[in-house]
Amino acid sequence: MIHPTAIIHPQAALGANVSVGAYSIIGEHVEIGDGTEIGPHSIVEGPTRIGRDNRIGSFTALGGPPQDKSYRGEPTRLEIGDRNTIREYCTFNRGTMKDARVTRVGDDNWIMGYVHLAHDCQIGNNTVLANSTQLAGHVHIGDWAILGGFTGVHQFVRIGAHTMIGGGTMLRQDVPPYVTVAGNPPKAFGVNSEGLRRRAFTPETIEAIQAAYRTLYRAGLSFADAQTELAQTTADRPELIALVEFLKAATRGIVR
């Protein structure tokens, strides 16, 4: 399972049935879970933990130091969960001392070629990051978000769960959960209703989310007034409570 040209540091910990392709390098303080495949010509530096059953393409560079001038070699890390697909030429950097000290990728994500995750990014589960998506430092992406190809995301931007971002969009502000955004400058184009239906959201829940969207985007209210209105009408729906909590933390403002 280990190609004879691969270089594995003696202190690296590889689980059962891990495969490492030709000319790949696995560094010190790297842990790779059972069944994960590393393609040829890839580099994994540590401290990095990769879970089980991941498929990592060729020419990837994972766990390198952050591209941050304040970094002084501190033991920050990269953590990748289980069952992710990470395609060719992706670059994931470790975290910094200025944030959580870890760049984290969850489970079951589909990450296409040439994607860059800068320091301290936090990626949820079941996301799709299409080709050449570029994330600056400290970006947070919620579960089931889909980012089209060549999407660029400014540092500290948060993208909520179940969002859909059109290809080529440059994001400088937060995107609330459930919203579809595209264009430059980016604009909101409604609720990602088809994605919600595919994930078994009930018609009643989707209707409630659409009503919340109209309050936030179509009622002519200021951002503060829309937040107040939504806080009073969320009742006990956890989907809308999640939206209200996301808006409370939107220090960069939201795409409107």
N, C-alpha and C positions, 0 to 999 in steps of 0.2 A: 504493500500500500504506500510505501515511501519510495519515491524515485531515487535511484542511486546518485543523481546529481544534486538532489536537495540537500540543504545544510540545516540541521536541526540542533539547536543549542542543547547541551546536556541537561540544563535545568528546565527546559520546556517540558510541559506535561501534556501528553497526547493520549486521548481516550481510545477505547476499542474501535477498530475499523476506521480510523482516521486515515485519509489518503492525502498525500502532498505531492504535487506535480513537479515536473522537471525544473531544476534551477531555482526553485523557491527557497526562501530563507525564513526560518522560524526562530525568533530570538529568545533571549532569556526572559523569564517572568511571563511567559505566554502559556495559557491553558486552553486547550481545544477539546471540546466534548465529543462523545461517541458519535461515529458516523458522519462527521463533517468532512467535506471535500475541499481542499485548497488547490486551485488550478496552478498551472505552470507559471514561472517567472513572477511569483507574488512574494511580497515581504510582509511579515507580521512581526511588529516590534512590541515590547512590553513596557509596563504592565498592561496586559490585555487578556481578557477572558472571553472566549467564544463558546457558545453552548453546543448543543447536539443537532445533528442532521441539517447543518447549514450547507449551502452550495455556493462556493466562493470562486469567482471566475479568475481568469489569468490576468497578470499585470496589475493586480490590486496592491495597494499600500495601506495597511491597516495598523493603527496604534502608533503612528509617528508622533513626534512632539508637536504641540500646538504652534500655529503660526501667529504667535502673540509675543511682542517684544518684551513683555514683563516676565515671560517664562524663564526660570533659572534652573531647570532640570529637576524640579520637584517630582515626587513619585505619584503623579496623577495617572489616570488609567482610561482604557476603553473597555466597555462591556457590550457584548452582542448576545442576544438571546438564542432561541431555538428556531429551526426550520425557516431561516431566512434565505432568500436568493439574492446574492450580491454579484452583479455582473462585472464585466471587464473594466479595468482602469479606474475603479472606484478608489477614493482616498478618504479615510476616516482618521481624524486626529484625536489624540487624548485630550483630557480636560485641563483646566487651569486652576490655580489656587484662588482665583477671583470668583469662582462659582462653586458648583457641586463637586469639583475635582474629578469629574467623570463625564465622558461622552457615552451616551447609552442608546442602544438600539434594542427594541423589544423583540417580539416573536412574530413569525409568519409575515414578514415584510417582503415586498418585491421591489428591489432596488436595481435599476437598470444601469447601463454603462456610463462611465465618466461622471458619476454623481460624487459630489464633495460634501462631506460633513465636517464642519469646523469644530473647534474646541467647545465642549460643554453643551453640544446639541443633545436634545432629549427626544427620541423618536418612539412613538407608541407601538401598537400592534396592528397588523393587517393593513399597513399603509402601502401605497404605490408611489415611488419616486421615479419618474420617467427620465429618459436619457438626458444627461448634462444638467440635471437639477443641481443648483449650487446654494448651499446653506452657509451663511456666515455664522459667527460664534453665538452661542447661547440661544439658538432657535429651539422652540418647542413645537412639536407636531403631535396632534392627538390621534387616537385610534381611527382607522378606516379612512384617513385623509388621502386624497389622490392629487398629486402635483404633476401637471403636464410637462413635457419636455422643455428644456431651457428656461425653467422657472428659476428666478433669482430671489433670495430672501435676505433682507437686511438683518443685521445682528439684533438680538433680543426680541424679534418678532415671534408671536405665538399664532399657530394655526390650529383651529379647533377641530374636534372630532367630526367625521362624516362630511368634511368639506370637499369641494371640487375646485381645483385651480387650473385655469386654462393655460395651455402651453405658451411660453414666452412672456409670462407675467412677471413683473418686478414688484415685489411686495416690500413696502416700507412701514406698513401698519398691520395690526392684528386682523385676523379673519375669524369671525365668530363661528361656533359650531353650526353645521348643517347648511352653510351658505355656499353658493357657487360664485366664483370671482374670476374675472378675466380682463385683459386689456392693459394698455399703458397710456395714461395712468389707470390703475386697476379700478374696476367698478363691480358692484354686486349685481347679480342677475337672477336672484331668486333662491329658492331652497333646492337643495340637491335631492329632490323627491324620488327620483328613480333609484338612486343609491340607497335611500332609506327603505324603499319597498323591497329591494333585493335583500336587505338585512332584516326583513320581517317586522319592520315597524308597522303598527296597525294604522288603518286609514284615519282613525280618530286622533292618534298621536301626530301623524303627519299634518293633519288639518290644524292642530294646535300649534305646531311649529310654524306653519305658514302664517297663522294669525300673529304669532310673535314677530315674525319677519316683517309683516306689514306695519306693526307698531314701531319697529326699529327703523325701517327704511322708507315707508310710504305715508306715514301719518303726519309728516311735516313737523315732528317734534325734535327738539334739541336732543343731543345724546343723553344729557342728564335727565331730561324729562321722560325720554323713552325708557331709561333704566328704571325710573320710579314707577312708571306705568306697568312695566313687565314684572317688577317685584311684587306688585299688588295683584297680579292676575295669574301667577304661575301655579297657584293652588298647591297640590301635592304631586304634580307631574315631575318625576326626576329629570326628564329630558329638558324641561324648561328651567328647572332649578340649575342645571349644569350651565345653561346659557347665561342666566343671570350672574352666576358666580364668575364665569369667564369675563363678562363685561366689567365687573367690579375691578378686575385686575388688569384692565386694558390701559396701561400707563402710556402706551404709544398712540392711543386712539385706535379706531377700527376703520377698515375700508368701507366707505359709504358712497 
